[in-house]
Amino acid sequence: MDRYIKSKLSELVEPAETFVLPRESARDVRFEGWLLADASPLGEKSYVEQNGRLYLTKSGKLVFWLRETILSTEVPQNVYTVHISQSVEELIETAGTCWLAKQVYEEAGVDCIEDIC
């Protein structure tokens, strides 16, 4: 288990909640854990609304959930994506580094900086 996950698990004092996250073209995901971050863009409306969340499960997995609502259709359509990771490195590798992911990482205290020597 990586340092970030160990640290977060030791800091959390409130009881874990049960979450069920929908996802597109796959089974929904259910787990017990904590919401670490919830980020949405502020500013001008576009054709797509996005919301990103980061969860930590009781078993020490990081779950990144992304909801994209396509507003350009007659009836808005939601598209859900879930990334499940064992470490911060795997999280960044699978969920990416787009501006919304970076906003979620920052809110959760995830270091998303590449050090070079």
Phi, psi and omega in degrees: 000134184281167186301317181301312182296314178302315181297313181297316180298325180284335181279331187287125181248334179286152180295151178292150176251162173264127179243144171234117183251124175287152172213156185278135174057030177199167178294146175296164184244130177237137179200165173257134181177205185227144172277121180264327184204148178217115185229139175224148179291147174250153178117210186297145174283147176230194179280348180227126173261138181234150175215132179237142178224149175236130180240157171238125181276161177301331181276000175093021176262148173263134181237116177258124181242131180236128174245126174242123178254118180273114186265352185279357178264164181302315174248121181305138181245134177263138174237127183244137177231139178233132174241126180247127187227153178266347184206168177296318179301315179294323177302309182295323179295317185272319183275339174092189184228030176295168185301323180291318177299316179297324178295317178296313180302315181299315180298326181273354181079024178274128179280112182245051181238136176264118177273132175236148182249000000 
